[in-house]
């Protein structure tokens, strides 16, 4: 039985319409004088993205550099979300699924995302989903997404007051990196084709369940018997 649901954000719950990508570029422009390298954000962690930007500009990578860049990024992200003209949206079925899960006291819901914690909070708050997430594992915890699973399990245990096994855990995401992260922690993966990857690509990378949208009846069946 799935007791712990861990959600990715971008491409899974919401599409910011480019507001996040542009915020990273604007932060690079402000901090380093250029927009930096071409960014592939599908399943990447923000720490990993920053590492690529710093390497592009031949800059040192340390806590001070991280703090300065991410503070700048968050300022631009908030600006873009609030009034940057980006056509962002909550993806089909996401809000309804979260609301359904919130009515099940035996189910715990959290985030497992490449976003830094502040970025995740900003996006969830802007799209009205923040009430569903009291904890998460974030792209500021590790650059390697495959190391985020144990962090999520530990924070879920602290939040719920009970341990969760990998067998009780479902990772929900839209990229092969989400699938790989689930496998690395021994959990199952529900992959949704609302991001850059289609259903066939997600099946090929080993997702346990693949749906086109989160309002697919298959998803409802996954918690109907909890």
C-alpha positions in Angstrom: 0.0 0.0 0.0 1.2 3.5 -0.9 1.5 5.5 2.4 4.0 8.2 1.3 3.5 10.2 -1.9 6.5 12.3 -3.0 5.9 14.8 -5.7 8.2 16.5 -8.2 7.1 20.1 -9.0 8.0 21.3 -12.5 6.3 19.4 -15.3 4.4 17.3 -12.7 2.4 19.7 -10.6 2.9 23.0 -12.4 4.3 24.6 -15.5 5.7 28.0 -14.8 5.6 29.0 -18.4 9.3 29.7 -18.4 9.4 31.9 -15.3 11.8 29.6 -13.5 14.2 29.2 -16.4 14.3 33.0 -17.0 14.9 33.6 -13.3 18.0 31.4 -13.5 19.2 33.3 -16.6 18.5 36.6 -15.0 20.4 35.6 -11.9 23.4 34.6 -14.0 23.3 37.9 -15.9 23.2 39.9 -12.6 25.9 37.8 -10.9 28.2 37.0 -13.8 27.3 39.3 -16.6 25.8 36.8 -19.0 22.9 34.3 -19.2 25.3 31.4 -19.1 25.1 28.0 -20.8 22.0 26.4 -22.3 20.1 24.9 -19.4 18.4 21.5 -19.3 16.2 21.6 -16.3 14.3 18.4 -16.8 14.8 16.6 -13.6 17.9 18.5 -12.7 18.7 19.9 -9.2 19.2 23.6 -8.7 22.6 22.8 -7.1 23.5 20.9 -10.2 22.4 23.7 -12.5 24.4 26.2 -10.5 27.5 24.0 -10.8 27.2 24.1 -14.6 26.7 27.9 -14.5 29.7 28.4 -12.3 31.9 26.2 -14.5 30.8 28.1 -17.6 32.0 31.4 -16.0 35.0 29.7 -14.4 33.9 30.8 -11.0 34.5 29.1 -7.6 31.8 27.0 -6.1 31.3 27.3 -2.4 28.6 28.2 0.2 29.0 32.0 -0.3 28.6 31.7 -4.1 25.6 29.4 -3.7 23.9 31.8 -1.2 24.5 34.9 -3.4 23.3 33.3 -6.6 20.2 31.7 -5.1 19.2 34.9 -3.3 19.3 36.6 -6.6 17.4 33.8 -8.3 14.6 33.8 -5.8 14.2 37.5 -6.2 13.8 37.1 -9.9 11.6 34.1 -9.6 9.1 35.9 -7.3 9.0 38.8 -9.7 8.4 36.6 -12.7 5.7 34.6 -11.0 3.9 37.7 -9.7 3.9 39.7 -12.9 6.3 38.6 -15.5 3.8 37.7 -18.1 4.5 34.0 -18.1 1.6 31.7 -18.9 2.0 29.4 -15.9 -0.6 26.9 -14.8 -1.4 24.0 -12.5 -1.2 20.9 -14.6 -4.3 18.8 -15.2 -5.4 16.7 -12.3 -2.7 17.9 -9.9 -4.9 20.0 -7.6 -7.6 17.4 -7.5 -5.2 14.6 -6.7 -3.6 16.5 -3.9 -7.1 17.4 -2.5 -8.1 13.7 -2.6 -5.0 12.6 -0.8 -5.4 15.3 1.8 -8.7 13.5 2.9 -6.8 10.3 3.7 -5.4 10.5 7.2 -3.2 7.4 6.6 -1.4 9.0 3.7 1.5 11.4 4.0 2.4 13.8 1.1 5.6 15.6 0.5 7.9 17.0 -2.1 10.9 15.4 -3.8 12.1 18.1 -6.2 15.2 19.6 -7.8 14.1 23.0 -6.7 15.8 24.7 -3.8 13.5 24.9 -0.8 12.8 28.6 -1.4 12.0 28.1 -5.0 9.7 25.2 -4.3 7.9 27.3 -1.7 7.5 30.2 -4.0 6.0 28.1 -6.8 3.7 26.1 -4.5 2.5 29.3 -2.9 1.9 31.1 -6.2 -0.1 28.3 -7.6 -2.1 27.7 -4.4 -0.7 24.2 -3.6 1.4 25.1 -0.6 -1.1 23.9 2.0 -0.5 20.3 0.8 3.3 20.3 1.6 4.7 20.5 5.0 8.1 19.0 4.1 10.2 17.9 1.2 13.7 17.0 -0.1 15.1 19.7 -2.3 17.7 20.6 -4.9 19.7 22.5 -2.2 20.1 19.2 -0.2 22.2 17.5 -2.8 23.3 18.2 -6.4 22.7 14.5 -7.2 18.9 13.9 -7.4 19.5 10.2 -6.6 20.6 11.2 -3.1 17.4 13.0 -2.3 15.3 9.9 -1.5 16.8 9.2 1.9 16.4 12.8 2.8 12.7 12.7 1.9 12.2 9.5 3.9 13.9 11.1 7.0 11.8 14.3 6.8 8.6 12.3 6.2 9.3 10.3 9.4 10.0 13.5 11.4 6.7 15.0 10.1 4.5 12.0 10.5 6.0 10.5 13.6 6.5 7.2 11.9 9.0 5.6 9.6 8.2 4.8 6.0 9.7 2.0 4.0 10.6 2.3 0.3 7.9 -0.2 -0.4 5.3 2.2 1.0 6.6 5.1 -1.0 5.6 6.4 -4.5 7.6 9.0 -6.3 5.6 11.1 -8.8 7.5 12.8 -11.6 7.7 13.6 -15.3 11.3 12.8 -16.3 13.7 9.8 -16.5 15.6 11.4 -13.6 12.5 11.1 -11.4 12.3 7.4 -12.3 16.0 6.9 -11.6 15.6 8.7 -8.2 12.7 6.4 -7.3 14.7 3.3 -8.2 17.8 4.6 -6.3 15.7 4.7 -3.1 13.8 1.4 -3.8 10.5 3.1 -4.3 8.0 2.8 -7.1 7.5 5.6 -9.7 4.4 7.1 -11.1 5.5 9.0 -14.2 3.2 11.5 -15.9 3.6 12.7 -19.5 2.9 16.4 -18.8 6.5 17.5 -19.1 9.1 17.1 -21.9 8.9 13.3 -22.1 6.1 11.3 -23.6 4.5 8.2 -22.2 6.6 5.8 -24.3 9.8 7.5 -23.3 8.9 7.2 -19.6 8.0 3.5 -20.0 11.3 2.8 -21.7 13.2 4.3 -18.7 11.5 1.9 -16.3 8.6 3.8 -14.7 6.3 1.5 -12.8 3.1 3.3 -13.9 2.8 5.8 -16.7 -0.2 8.1 -17.2 -0.8 11.0 -19.6 -2.3 13.2 -16.8 -2.7 13.0 -13.1 -6.5 12.8 -13.4 -6.1 9.4 -15.1 -8.4 6.8 -13.4 -5.3 4.7 -12.9 -4.0 7.2 -10.4 -7.2 7.2 -8.4 -7.0 3.4 -8.3 -3.6 3.6 -6.6 -5.1 5.0 -3.4 -8.7 3.8 -3.5 -7.8 0.9 -1.4 -5.5 2.5 1.1 
